[in-house]
């Protein structure tokens, strides 16, 4: 990882330090944290930063705003329906999904119940860190970098576009968990 990435700690840092600009990001586990265990154990690549070794669990992009995409959609609120990261972690934690739209419950869009969303937000703030970069890039460059990061770092929670044979079984099981809802058991 190059030096353009900066660290954001959701337990200590104020969201206002995150740029309201497009960019790339990595979500990593704190050194003492772990994902909820399932039948398959993922393999990690790591980011070394200030003498710490951080397992990379996810990489993504924001075409508009790191602050809005990363902080607002991933770390706070009732957003499992809009954040693939939240949906994956909540599914690993065994939370049941419910229809996101009460008026159209058959559209396949889901979220977690309010208590689970709160628990998930707290867990994410306590166990995850964000590395972000907002170097001046065009949308195509940001997307190209995301695919390069998926290819190079093989984050276990990146399902889409991840064709790496390592963690293939883990991603398949995660996908099954993500697709399971309490109304289609």
N, C-alpha and C positions, 0 to 999 in steps of 0.2 A: 504494500500500500504506500502511496506516495505521501509527501509531507503536506499536501493541500487539505488533508482531512483533519477536522477539529473534533474534539470530544465534547459531548453534551451529556451531563449527568442529570436525569430527571428528578433525582432526590435533592440536588443541591442548586442546580442552575435554574435561572428564571427563563421562561420561554422567550422572553423578548431578546435574548442574546442570539436566538436562532434567526438566520436571515430569512427575509420574506422574498426569497429568490429561488429559482430552479436549481436542481443539483442531484447528486448521488449520495447514497448513504448506506452504511452498514449498521445492523443491529447485532450487538454482541452480548454474551453473558458476562456478568461480573465474575471475577476469578473464583469466588466461592459458590456460585449459583449453578443450577442444573435445570434442564428441561424436565418436565414430568416424564417419568419412564413409561415406555410402551414395550411391546414384545421385541422390538429391534432397537439396537443402540446405534445412534448416528456417529459418523466420523466427522471431525471438525478440522478446519483450517483456522489459523489464529492470526490475530493482529497483535503485534508487540508495540506497546506504548508506555513510556515512563516506567520501564522495568516490570511491567505486568504483561501477562499472556492472556488475551481475550478470545474465547471461542466465537467464531462468526456463525450466527444462526440464520441470518437473512440479509439480503441486499435489495435495494429498491431505488426508485427515482421519484422525483417530483418535477413535473414540467412547469409548475407555477410557483410553489412556495414550500421550502423545507419546513418552515414553522407550521404551516397549516397541514401539510401532509403528514409529517413525522410526529409532531407533538400532538396536534389536535385529533388526528385520526388513529394514531397508534397508542398514545399514552393516556388519553383521557376520554371519558364519555362512553356512550352506548354506541360503539362504532364497529362491532364485529361484522356487521353487514357491509361495511365499506372498507374494512381493513383485512386483507388476507392474512397479515401477520397475527392480528388479534384472533381471527377465526381459527388459525392453526394452533396457537398456544392454548386457547380456550378448549379446543377439541382435544388436545393432549391432556388437559386437566380434567377431562371427562364431563365438561359442561354440555348440557343439552341445548340444541338450537330450537328456536321457535320462529314462526313466520314473522318477517319484518313488517309486512303490510297486512294488517288485520282484515282489510277489505278485499285483498287479493292474496290469500294464503297459498294459492297454487302456483305462484310465479317463481318459486324456488329460492327467493331471497330470504335469508334468515339472519337472526341475531341471537344473543343470549339474553336471558331474563335480567332484570335490573340488578339484582343482588350479585349474580355471576359476573356481570359487566363491571361492577364496582370492585369485586374481588380480583378480577383480571387486571384492571387498571392499577390497583395497588401492587399486585405481584410484579407487573411489568416495571413500574417505577423502582421497586426494591431490587430487582434482579437483572435488569437490562440497562445497557448504555447505548448511546447513539454516536457514531462517527459520521460526519457529514462533510461534503465538499460542494462549494458553489462557484467554482472557477467559471469564468465566462464560457459558456458552452451553448451550442444550439441544441434543440430538441433531439435531433438525430445523433449528436455526439453523446448526449446523456444516455440515450437508449442503447447506443453501441457499447458504451462503458458498462452499463448494467449487464449486458449479455457477456461481456468479457469477464466481469466479476463473478457471474454465475458459473462460467466455464472454469475460471482459475481457482475460485475459492469453494465452489460446490456447497453453498449454504444449505443445510438439510431442510429448512422450511421454505426454500424456493422450489415450488413445484413446476410452475410454468416456465418453459424454456430450459429446464435443467435436464440434460440428456446424459449426464455423467453416470457411469455404471456404479460408482461408489455412492452409497446412500439410496440407491434405486429402490430397494425393498422398504427402507424407512419411509421414503416419499410415497410409495404405493399405500402403505398402511396409514400414513397421515391423510392421504387423499380419501381413503375409506372413512376415517374418523370425521373428516370435515364434511363429508356428504351425508352423514348420519344425523337425523333430526329426531326430536321426540314425537313427531307425528308420522314418521315412516319407519318405526322400529321393526 
